[in-house]
């Protein structure tokens, strides 16, 4: 898999892949409808990040991630608690759906 010129994995056009935690289902060509992702960090407080600047979100459901992780296009990796819950996504087949963050393993753009 190659990064695009925009720094995203999937074309830089807003498309993402969402992997669900319990079932492992993969939703591709997902549009995340939330304009910002809010992260509360213990040492930096609460910050809003434009979804268009986010490369990867990994929720704390993995043993290797005791907190939520947000990776930005410039490579910055931040840890804390993502407060967007649920996250609204759109797929052509399912339409707009609200997915609780407790059901999401990762979102990759």
N, CA, C and O atoms as a Tinker XYZ file with bonds, in Angstrom:
   436  protein
     1  N      0.843000   -1.168000    0.000000    73     2
     2  CA     0.000000    0.000000    0.000000    64     1     3
     3  C      0.894000    1.239000    0.000000    63     2     4     5
     4  O      1.855000    1.314000    0.766000    81     3
     5  N      0.581000    2.204000   -0.853000    73     3     6
     6  CA     1.386000    3.425000   -0.957000    64     5     7
     7  C      0.604000    4.626000   -0.483000    63     6     8     9
     8  O     -0.604000    4.729000   -0.695000    81     7
     9  N      1.312000    5.532000    0.163000    73     7    10
    10  CA     0.706000    6.801000    0.539000    64     9    11
    11  C      0.467000    7.634000   -0.706000    63    10    12    13
    12  O      1.254000    7.595000   -1.652000    81    11
    13  N     -0.616000    8.382000   -0.701000    73    11    14
    14  CA    -0.881000    9.291000   -1.809000    64    13    15
    15  C     -0.095000   10.570000   -1.588000    63    14    16    17
    16  O      0.535000   10.753000   -0.546000    81    15
    17  N     -0.135000   11.440000   -2.563000    73    15    18
    18  CA     0.556000   12.724000   -2.436000    64    17    19
    19  C     -0.025000   13.562000   -1.304000    63    18    20    21
    20  O      0.623000   14.497000   -0.833000    81    19
    21  N     -1.239000   13.239000   -0.862000    73    19    22
    22  CA    -1.885000   13.982000    0.220000    64    21    23
    23  C     -1.549000   13.406000    1.598000    63    22    24    25
    24  O     -1.952000   13.973000    2.613000    81    23
    25  N     -0.821000   12.294000    1.650000    73    23    26
    26  CA    -0.450000   11.689000    2.915000    64    25    27
    27  C     -1.453000   10.678000    3.443000    63    26    28    29
    28  O     -1.234000   10.078000    4.495000    81    27
    29  N     -2.549000   10.485000    2.725000    73    27    30
    30  CA    -3.548000    9.493000    3.124000    64    29    31
    31  C     -3.283000    8.185000    2.378000    63    30    32    33
    32  O     -2.650000    8.176000    1.323000    81    31
    33  N     -3.770000    7.100000    2.936000    73    31    34
    34  CA    -3.611000    5.799000    2.295000    64    33    35
    35  C     -4.597000    5.611000    1.154000    63    34    36    37
    36  O     -4.299000    4.888000    0.203000    81    35
    37  N     -5.775000    6.249000    1.224000    73    35    38
    38  CA    -6.860000    5.935000    0.298000    64    37    39
    39  C     -7.247000    7.115000   -0.574000    63    38    40    41
    40  O     -8.428000    7.447000   -0.672000    81    39
    41  N     -6.286000    7.746000   -1.198000    73    39    42
    42  CA    -6.562000    8.718000   -2.232000    64    41    43
    43  C     -6.688000   10.158000   -1.799000    63    42    44    45
    44  O     -6.744000   11.041000   -2.655000    81    43
    45  N     -6.736000   10.436000   -0.516000    73    43    46
    46  CA    -6.816000   11.814000   -0.063000    64    45    47
    47  C     -8.143000   12.480000   -0.358000    63    46    48    49
    48  O     -8.258000   13.700000   -0.240000    81    47
    49  N     -9.147000   11.707000   -0.737000    73    47    50
    50  CA   -10.442000   12.276000   -1.066000    64    49    51
    51  C    -11.461000   12.098000    0.057000    63    50    52    53
    52  O    -12.664000   12.228000   -0.172000    81    51
    53  N    -10.997000   11.806000    1.249000    73    51    54
    54  CA   -11.887000   11.646000    2.394000    64    53    55
    55  C    -12.306000   10.216000    2.647000    63    54    56    57
    56  O    -12.893000    9.926000    3.689000    81    55
    57  N    -12.018000    9.306000    1.713000    73    55    58
    58  CA   -12.382000    7.910000    1.927000    64    57    59
    59  C    -11.523000    7.291000    3.009000    63    58    60    61
    60  O    -10.324000    7.554000    3.107000    81    59
    61  N    -12.162000    6.463000    3.818000    73    59    62
    62  CA   -11.465000    5.785000    4.905000    64    61    63
    63  C    -11.905000    4.334000    4.957000    63    62    64    65
    64  O    -12.862000    3.931000    4.296000    81    63
    65  N    -11.192000    3.564000    5.752000    73    63    66
    66  CA   -11.576000    2.199000    6.083000    64    65    67
    67  C    -11.852000    2.186000    7.572000    63    66    68    69
    68  O    -11.054000    2.689000    8.363000    81    67
    69  N    -12.983000    1.609000    7.956000    73    67    70
    70  CA   -13.366000    1.504000    9.365000    64    69    71
    71  C    -13.421000    0.029000    9.707000    63    70    72    73
    72  O    -14.119000   -0.738000    9.043000    81    71
    73  N    -12.687000   -0.381000   10.743000    73    71    74
    74  CA   -12.683000   -1.774000   11.181000    64    73    75
    75  C    -13.402000   -1.848000   12.517000    63    74    76    77
    76  O    -13.053000   -1.147000   13.466000    81    75
    77  N    -14.418000   -2.715000   12.576000    73    75    78
    78  CA   -15.212000   -2.863000   13.795000    64    77    79
    79  C    -14.536000   -3.813000   14.766000    63    78    80    81
    80  O    -13.886000   -4.778000   14.363000    81    79
    81  N    -14.698000   -3.526000   16.055000    73    79    82
    82  CA   -13.959000   -4.216000   17.106000    64    81    83
    83  C    -14.383000   -5.672000   17.278000    63    82    84    85
    84  O    -13.538000   -6.563000   17.191000    81    83
    85  N    -15.635000   -5.934000   17.515000    73    83    86
    86  CA   -16.059000   -7.283000   17.895000    64    85    87
    87  C    -16.144000   -8.254000   16.727000    63    86    88    89
    88  O    -15.799000   -9.429000   16.860000    81    87
    89  N    -16.603000   -7.763000   15.588000    73    87    90
    90  CA   -16.831000   -8.657000   14.449000    64    89    91
    91  C    -15.658000   -8.675000   13.478000    63    90    92    93
    92  O    -15.514000   -9.618000   12.701000    81    91
    93  N    -14.823000   -7.646000   13.512000    73    91    94
    94  CA   -13.740000   -7.541000   12.544000    64    93    95
    95  C    -14.224000   -7.122000   11.166000    63    94    96    97
    96  O    -13.452000   -7.117000   10.207000    81    95
    97  N    -15.506000   -6.770000   11.066000    73    95    98
    98  CA   -16.031000   -6.320000    9.779000    64    97    99
    99  C    -15.270000   -5.085000    9.306000    63    98   100   101
   100  O    -14.863000   -4.242000   10.106000    81    99
   101  N    -15.091000   -4.997000    8.011000    73    99   102
   102  CA   -14.366000   -3.892000    7.415000    64   101   103
   103  C    -15.327000   -3.127000    6.513000    63   102   104   105
   104  O    -15.910000   -3.692000    5.588000    81   103
   105  N    -15.485000   -1.844000    6.791000    73   103   106
   106  CA   -16.281000   -0.972000    5.931000    64   105   107
   107  C    -15.304000   -0.121000    5.137000    63   106   108   109
   108  O    -14.530000    0.643000    5.713000    81   107
   109  N    -15.339000   -0.251000    3.824000    73   107   110
   110  CA   -14.423000    0.531000    2.999000    64   109   111
   111  C    -15.171000    1.663000    2.315000    63   110   112   113
   112  O    -16.401000    1.671000    2.265000    81   111
   113  N    -14.426000    2.604000    1.796000    73   111   114
   114  CA   -14.978000    3.798000    1.147000    64   113   115
   115  C    -15.934000    4.529000    2.079000    63   114   116   117
   116  O    -17.005000    4.977000    1.669000    81   115
   117  N    -15.527000    4.642000    3.334000    73   115   118
   118  CA   -16.317000    5.320000    4.361000    64   117   119
   119  C    -15.977000    6.802000    4.355000    63   118   120   121
   120  O    -14.809000    7.179000    4.257000    81   119
   121  N    -16.981000    7.624000    4.456000    73   119   122
   122  CA   -16.788000    9.061000    4.662000    64   121   123
   123  C    -17.118000    9.340000    6.130000    63   122   124   125
   124  O    -18.243000    9.097000    6.566000    81   123
   125  N    -16.151000    9.846000    6.890000    73   123   126
   126  CA   -16.405000   10.240000    8.275000    64   125   127
   127  C    -17.064000   11.610000    8.225000    63   126   128   129
   128  O    -16.488000   12.561000    7.698000    81   127
   129  N    -18.261000   11.713000    8.770000    73   127   130
   130  CA   -19.043000   12.938000    8.658000    64   129   131
   131  C    -18.663000   13.976000    9.717000    63   130   132   133
   132  O    -18.942000   15.161000    9.538000    81   131
   133  N    -18.036000   13.553000   10.808000    73   131   134
   134  CA   -17.602000   14.486000   11.844000    64   133   135
   135  C    -16.510000   15.388000   11.259000    63   134   136   137
   136  O    -15.503000   14.887000   10.758000    81   135
   137  N    -16.695000   16.692000   11.315000    73   135   138
   138  CA   -15.706000   17.619000   10.757000    64   137   139
   139  C    -14.431000   17.677000   11.586000    63   138   140   141
   140  O    -13.346000   17.908000   11.052000    81   139
   141  N    -14.564000   17.468000   12.889000    73   139   142
   142  CA   -13.432000   17.514000   13.809000    64   141   143
   143  C    -13.422000   16.259000   14.663000    63   142   144   145
   144  O    -14.459000   15.639000   14.896000    81   143
   145  N    -12.237000   15.896000   15.123000    73   143   146
   146  CA   -12.088000   14.839000   16.112000    64   145   147
   147  C    -11.490000   15.494000   17.344000    63   146   148   149
   148  O    -10.450000   16.150000   17.279000    81   147
   149  N    -12.167000   15.304000   18.466000    73   147   150
   150  CA   -11.750000   15.923000   19.716000    64   149   151
   151  C    -10.978000   14.914000   20.558000    63   150   152   153
   152  O    -11.431000   13.790000   20.770000    81   151
   153  N     -9.813000   15.329000   21.031000    73   151   154
   154  CA    -8.957000   14.464000   21.841000    64   153   155
   155  C     -8.599000   15.190000   23.128000    63   154   156   157
   156  O     -8.120000   16.324000   23.101000    81   155
   157  N     -8.837000   14.528000   24.254000    73   155   158
   158  CA    -8.445000   15.055000   25.561000    64   157   159
   159  C     -7.186000   14.315000   25.987000    63   158   160   161
   160  O     -7.189000   13.096000   26.163000    81   159
   161  N     -6.094000   15.089000   26.150000    73   159   162
   162  CA    -4.799000   14.515000   26.514000    64   161   163
   163  C     -4.453000   14.945000   27.934000    63   162   164   165
   164  O     -4.679000   16.098000   28.300000    81   163
   165  N     -3.908000   14.036000   28.740000    73   163   166
   166  CA    -3.632000   14.368000   30.135000    64   165   167
   167  C     -2.706000   15.560000   30.321000    63   166   168   169
   168  O     -2.869000   16.326000   31.271000    81   167
   169  N     -1.740000   15.728000   29.430000    73   167   170
   170  CA    -0.758000   16.799000   29.609000    64   169   171
   171  C     -0.992000   18.010000   28.706000    63   170   172   173
   172  O     -0.367000   19.051000   28.909000    81   171
   173  N     -1.877000   17.898000   27.717000    73   171   174
   174  CA    -2.117000   19.012000   26.799000    64   173   175
   175  C     -3.562000   19.499000   26.789000    63   174   176   177
   176  O     -3.878000   20.498000   26.142000    81   175
   177  N     -4.438000   18.799000   27.500000    73   175   178
   178  CA    -5.839000   19.201000   27.552000    64   177   179
   179  C     -6.611000   18.777000   26.314000    63   178   180   181
   180  O     -6.208000   17.871000   25.584000    81   179
   181  N     -7.740000   19.461000   26.096000    73   179   182
   182  CA    -8.641000   19.124000   24.988000    64   181   183
   183  C     -8.276000   19.928000   23.734000    63   182   184   185
   184  O     -8.087000   21.143000   23.788000    81   183
   185  N     -8.184000   19.223000   22.614000    73   183   186
   186  CA    -7.907000   19.861000   21.337000    64   185   187
   187  C     -8.790000   19.241000   20.262000    63   186   188   189
   188  O     -9.110000   18.053000   20.304000    81   187
   189  N     -9.176000   20.075000   19.296000    73   187   190
   190  CA    -9.965000   19.646000   18.141000    64   189   191
   191  C     -9.034000   19.554000   16.939000    63   190   192   193
   192  O     -8.223000   20.450000   16.705000    81   191
   193  N     -9.152000   18.478000   16.185000    73   191   194
   194  CA    -8.341000   18.285000   14.995000    64   193   195
   195  C     -9.268000   18.090000   13.805000    63   194   196   197
   196  O    -10.196000   17.284000   13.865000    81   195
   197  N     -9.024000   18.823000   12.727000    73   195   198
   198  CA    -9.809000   18.662000   11.510000    64   197   199
   199  C     -9.672000   17.217000   11.023000    63   198   200   201
   200  O     -8.562000   16.699000   10.903000    81   199
   201  N    -10.783000   16.587000   10.751000    73   199   202
   202  CA   -10.765000   15.205000   10.285000    64   201   203
   203  C     -9.914000   15.069000    9.022000    63   202   204   205
   204  O     -9.266000   14.042000    8.819000    81   203
   205  N     -9.913000   16.085000    8.187000    73   203   206
   206  CA    -9.120000   16.049000    6.947000    64   205   207
   207  C     -7.617000   15.998000    7.223000    63   206   208   209
   208  O     -6.846000   15.673000    6.320000    81   207
   209  N     -7.180000   16.311000    8.447000    73   207   210
   210  CA    -5.761000   16.291000    8.821000    64   209   211
   211  C     -5.377000   15.010000    9.555000    63   210   212   213
   212  O     -4.218000   14.827000    9.926000    81   211
   213  N     -6.350000   14.124000    9.765000    73   211   214
   214  CA    -6.110000   12.892000   10.515000    64   213   215
   215  C     -5.814000   11.762000    9.539000    63   214   216   217
   216  O     -6.469000   11.621000    8.506000    81   215
   217  N     -4.809000   10.959000    9.891000    73   215   218
   218  CA    -4.406000    9.825000    9.064000    64   217   219
   219  C     -4.934000    8.507000    9.629000    63   218   220   221
   220  O     -5.385000    7.639000    8.881000    81   219
   221  N     -4.875000    8.365000   10.959000    73   219   222
   222  CA    -5.282000    7.114000   11.600000    64   221   223
   223  C     -5.846000    7.405000   12.985000    63   222   224   225
   224  O     -5.354000    8.276000   13.702000    81   223
   225  N     -6.892000    6.656000   13.349000    73   223   226
   226  CA    -7.399000    6.645000   14.716000    64   225   227
   227  C     -7.395000    5.193000   15.171000    63   226   228   229
   228  O     -7.930000    4.325000   14.480000    81   227
   229  N     -6.803000    4.925000   16.312000    73   227   230
   230  CA    -6.864000    3.595000   16.917000    64   229   231
   231  C     -7.472000    3.787000   18.296000    63   230   232   233
   232  O     -6.956000    4.543000   19.118000    81   231
   233  N     -8.580000    3.087000   18.537000    73   231   234
   234  CA    -9.231000    3.196000   19.839000    64   233   235
   235  C     -8.589000    2.236000   20.822000    63   234   236   237
   236  O     -7.962000    1.254000   20.425000    81   235
   237  N     -8.745000    2.518000   22.086000    73   235   238
   238  CA    -8.029000    1.825000   23.156000    64   237   239
   239  C     -8.465000    0.377000   23.364000    63   238   240   241
   240  O     -8.211000   -0.187000   24.428000    81   239
   241  N     -9.098000   -0.223000   22.402000    73   239   242
   242  CA    -9.593000   -1.585000   22.561000    64   241   243
   243  C     -8.520000   -2.642000   22.330000    63   242   244   245
   244  O     -8.781000   -3.829000   22.521000    81   243
   245  N     -7.329000   -2.240000   21.926000    73   243   246
   246  CA    -6.231000   -3.182000   21.732000    64   245   247
   247  C     -5.327000   -3.177000   22.964000    63   246   248   249
   248  O     -5.147000   -2.133000   23.591000    81   247
   249  N     -4.766000   -4.314000   23.313000    73   247   250
   250  CA    -3.865000   -4.350000   24.475000    64   249   251
   251  C     -2.668000   -3.416000   24.347000    63   250   252   253
   252  O     -2.143000   -2.936000   25.351000    81   251
   253  N     -2.234000   -3.158000   23.116000    73   251   254
   254  CA    -1.073000   -2.295000   22.905000    64   253   255
   255  C     -1.432000   -0.814000   22.935000    63   254   256   257
   256  O     -0.544000    0.036000   22.867000    81   255
   257  N     -2.722000   -0.493000   23.036000    73   255   258
   258  CA    -3.175000    0.891000   23.091000    64   257   259
   259  C     -4.031000    1.106000   24.336000    63   258   260   261
   260  O     -5.250000    0.944000   24.278000    81   259
   261  N     -3.409000    1.470000   25.469000    73   259   262
   262  CA    -4.175000    1.701000   26.696000    64   261   263
   263  C     -5.019000    2.975000   26.633000    63   262   264   265
   264  O     -5.926000    3.162000   27.444000    81   263
   265  N     -4.719000    3.852000   25.666000    73   263   266
   266  CA    -5.517000    5.058000   25.427000    64   265   267
   267  C     -5.798000    5.136000   23.926000    63   266   268   269
   268  O     -5.203000    4.403000   23.137000    81   267
   269  N     -6.699000    6.021000   23.545000    73   267   270
   270  CA    -6.956000    6.243000   22.128000    64   269   271
   271  C     -5.725000    6.902000   21.504000    63   270   272   273
   272  O     -5.000000    7.642000   22.168000    81   271
   273  N     -5.502000    6.622000   20.216000    73   271   274
   274  CA    -4.358000    7.198000   19.515000    64   273   275
   275  C     -4.853000    7.881000   18.242000    63   274   276   277
   276  O     -5.681000    7.346000   17.505000    81   275
   277  N     -4.325000    9.065000   18.013000    73   275   278
   278  CA    -4.637000    9.848000   16.825000    64   277   279
   279  C     -3.321000   10.159000   16.126000    63   278   280   281
   280  O     -2.421000   10.741000   16.732000    81   279
   281  N     -3.198000    9.773000   14.842000    73   279   282
   282  CA    -2.002000   10.100000   14.075000    64   281   283
   283  C     -2.404000   11.091000   12.988000    63   282   284   285
   284  O     -3.336000   10.856000   12.218000    81   283
   285  N     -1.678000   12.198000   12.948000    73   283   286
   286  CA    -1.960000   13.257000   11.985000    64   285   287
   287  C     -1.128000   13.070000   10.719000    63   286   288   289
   288  O     -0.196000   12.265000   10.694000    81   287
   289  N     -1.465000   13.807000    9.684000    73   287   290
   290  CA    -0.761000   13.680000    8.408000    64   289   291
   291  C      0.731000   13.975000    8.512000    63   290   292   293
   292  O      1.532000   13.405000    7.772000    81   291
   293  N      1.107000   14.867000    9.431000    73   291   294
   294  CA     2.528000   15.219000    9.549000    64   293   295
   295  C      3.315000   14.215000   10.381000    63   294   296   297
   296  O      4.504000   14.414000   10.631000    81   295
   297  N      2.653000   13.121000   10.818000    73   295   298
   298  CA     3.328000   12.088000   11.594000    64   297   299
   299  C      3.180000   12.242000   13.090000    63   298   300   301
   300  O      3.578000   11.351000   13.840000    81   299
   301  N      2.615000   13.355000   13.547000    73   299   302
   302  CA     2.395000   13.554000   14.971000    64   301   303
   303  C      1.466000   12.467000   15.494000    63   302   304   305
   304  O      0.420000   12.197000   14.904000    81   303
   305  N      1.852000   11.844000   16.605000    73   303   306
   306  CA     1.039000   10.812000   17.237000    64   305   307
   307  C      0.662000   11.290000   18.630000    63   306   308   309
   308  O      1.526000   11.595000   19.453000    81   307
   309  N     -0.635000   11.351000   18.880000    73   307   310
   310  CA    -1.150000   11.863000   20.153000    64   309   311
   311  C     -2.003000   10.801000   20.824000    63   310   312   313
   312  O     -2.705000   10.039000   20.159000    81   311
   313  N     -1.934000   10.757000   22.166000    73   311   314
   314  CA    -2.678000    9.760000   22.935000    64   313   315
   315  C     -3.561000   10.455000   23.958000    63   314   316   317
   316  O     -3.182000   11.474000   24.535000    81   315
   317  N     -4.728000    9.899000   24.172000    73   315   318
   318  CA    -5.669000   10.444000   25.146000    64   317   319
   319  C     -7.017000    9.785000   24.974000    63   318   320   321
   320  O     -7.104000    8.590000   24.695000    81   319
   321  N     -8.080000   10.575000   25.143000    73   319   322
   322  CA    -9.433000   10.056000   24.998000    64   321   323
   323  C    -10.163000   10.835000   23.910000    63   322   324   325
   324  O    -10.334000   12.050000   24.010000    81   323
   325  N    -10.589000   10.128000   22.877000    73   323   326
   326  CA   -11.397000   10.745000   21.827000    64   325   327
   327  C    -12.815000   10.874000   22.360000    63   326   328   329
   328  O    -13.412000    9.896000   22.811000    81   327
   329  N    -13.352000   12.094000   22.303000    73   327   330
   330  CA   -14.657000   12.345000   22.908000    64   329   331
   331  C    -15.803000   12.321000   21.904000    63   330   332   333
   332  O    -16.961000   12.428000   22.306000    81   331
   333  N    -15.517000   12.184000   20.612000    73   331   334
   334  CA   -16.594000   12.018000   19.625000    64   333   335
   335  C    -17.230000   10.651000   19.869000    63   334   336   337
   336  O    -16.568000    9.629000   19.686000    81   335
   337  N    -18.458000   10.611000   20.264000    73   335   338
   338  CA   -19.128000    9.334000   20.486000    64   337   339
   339  C    -20.634000    9.535000   20.415000    63   338   340   341
   340  O    -21.208000   10.226000   21.257000    81   339
   341  N    -21.275000    8.941000   19.424000    73   339   342
   342  CA   -20.753000    8.074000   18.378000    64   341   343
   343  C    -20.100000    8.880000   17.261000    63   342   344   345
   344  O    -20.160000   10.109000   17.245000    81   343
   345  N    -19.479000    8.169000   16.334000    73   343   346
   346  CA   -18.916000    8.790000   15.134000    64   345   347
   347  C    -19.871000    8.492000   13.985000    63   346   348   349
   348  O    -20.279000    7.349000   13.784000    81   347
   349  N    -20.217000    9.520000   13.244000    73   347   350
   350  CA   -21.133000    9.352000   12.117000    64   349   351
   351  C    -20.339000    9.135000   10.836000    63   350   352   353
   352  O    -19.455000    9.921000   10.494000    81   351
   353  N    -20.668000    8.059000   10.140000    73   351   354
   354  CA   -20.006000    7.743000    8.885000    64   353   355
   355  C    -21.056000    7.518000    7.809000    63   354   356   357
   356  O    -22.220000    7.241000    8.099000    81   355
   357  N    -20.623000    7.642000    6.569000    73   355   358
   358  CA   -21.502000    7.409000    5.438000    64   357   359
   359  C    -20.841000    6.414000    4.499000    63   358   360   361
   360  O    -19.669000    6.550000    4.147000    81   359
   361  N    -21.614000    5.410000    4.099000    73   359   362
   362  CA   -21.175000    4.514000    3.033000    64   361   363
   363  C    -22.302000    4.442000    2.010000    63   362   364   365
   364  O    -23.474000    4.604000    2.349000    81   363
   365  N    -21.942000    4.203000    0.782000    73   363   366
   366  CA   -22.947000    4.142000   -0.280000    64   365   367
   367  C    -23.978000    3.052000   -0.003000    63   366   368   369
   368  O    -25.165000    3.236000   -0.273000    81   367
   369  N    -23.533000    1.923000    0.530000    73   367   370
   370  CA   -24.443000    0.797000    0.756000    64   369   371
   371  C    -25.300000    0.939000    2.011000    63   370   372   373
   372  O    -26.457000    0.518000    2.018000    81   371
   373  N    -24.747000    1.529000    3.073000    73   371   374
   374  CA   -25.460000    1.621000    4.348000    64   373   375
   375  C    -26.059000    2.987000    4.625000    63   374   376   377
   376  O    -26.888000    3.129000    5.524000    81   375
   377  N    -25.649000    3.993000    3.863000    73   375   378
   378  CA   -26.107000    5.351000    4.128000    64   377   379
   379  C    -25.352000    5.921000    5.329000    63   378   380   381
   380  O    -24.252000    5.474000    5.652000    81   379
   381  N    -25.955000    6.905000    5.980000    73   379   382
   382  CA   -25.342000    7.515000    7.165000    64   381   383
   383  C    -25.674000    6.663000    8.388000    63   382   384   385
   384  O    -26.841000    6.374000    8.656000    81   383
   385  N    -24.653000    6.270000    9.117000    73   383   386
   386  CA   -24.854000    5.478000   10.338000    64   385   387
   387  C    -24.015000    6.076000   11.455000    63   386   388   389
   388  O    -22.942000    6.631000   11.218000    81   387
   389  N    -24.519000    5.953000   12.675000    73   387   390
   390  CA   -23.802000    6.414000   13.859000    64   389   391
   391  C    -23.227000    5.182000   14.553000    63   390   392   393
   392  O    -23.961000    4.292000   14.984000    81   391
   393  N    -21.906000    5.150000   14.652000    73   391   394
   394  CA   -21.219000    3.986000   15.215000    64   393   395
   395  C    -20.610000    4.374000   16.558000    63   394   396   397
   396  O    -19.755000    5.258000   16.610000    81   395
   397  N    -21.036000    3.727000   17.652000    73   395   398
   398  CA   -20.415000    4.016000   18.954000    64   397   399
   399  C    -18.921000    3.703000   18.902000    63   398   400   401
   400  O    -18.512000    2.704000   18.311000    81   399
   401  N    -18.116000    4.554000   19.518000    73   399   402
   402  CA   -16.670000    4.320000   19.485000    64   401   403
   403  C    -16.295000    3.013000   20.169000    63   402   404   405
   404  O    -15.243000    2.445000   19.874000    81   403
   405  N    -17.134000    2.528000   21.076000    73   403   406
   406  CA   -16.851000    1.246000   21.734000    64   405   407
   407  C    -16.910000    0.087000   20.741000    63   406   408   409
   408  O    -16.442000   -1.010000   21.044000    81   407
   409  N    -17.477000    0.318000   19.565000    73   407   410
   410  CA   -17.562000   -0.732000   18.530000    64   409   411
   411  C    -16.498000   -0.597000   17.457000    63   410   412   413
   412  O    -16.426000   -1.431000   16.555000    81   411
   413  N    -15.667000    0.442000   17.535000    73   411   414
   414  CA   -14.672000    0.694000   16.477000    64   413   415
   415  C    -13.283000    0.319000   16.970000    63   414   416   417
   416  O    -12.873000    0.706000   18.064000    81   415
   417  N    -12.574000   -0.431000   16.159000    73   415   418
   418  CA   -11.177000   -0.728000   16.442000    64   417   419
   419  C    -10.283000    0.369000   15.876000    63   418   420   421
   420  O     -9.442000    0.920000   16.586000    81   419
   421  N    -10.470000    0.683000   14.593000    73   419   422
   422  CA    -9.627000    1.691000   13.966000    64   421   423
   423  C    -10.322000    2.329000   12.765000    63   422   424   425
   424  O    -11.223000    1.750000   12.157000    81   423
   425  N     -9.874000    3.531000   12.451000    73   423   426
   426  CA   -10.263000    4.221000   11.218000    64   425   427
   427  C     -8.963000    4.645000   10.543000    63   426   428   429
   428  O     -8.095000    5.259000   11.163000    81   427
   429  N     -8.847000    4.309000    9.267000    73   427   430
   430  CA    -7.626000    4.620000    8.524000    64   429   431
   431  C     -8.023000    5.386000    7.262000    63   430   432   433
   432  O     -8.860000    4.921000    6.488000    81   431
   433  N     -7.422000    6.556000    7.056000    73   431   434
   434  CA    -7.679000    7.343000    5.844000    64   433   435
   435  C     -6.591000    7.096000    4.839000    63   434   436
   436  O     -6.618000    7.664000    3.747000    81   435
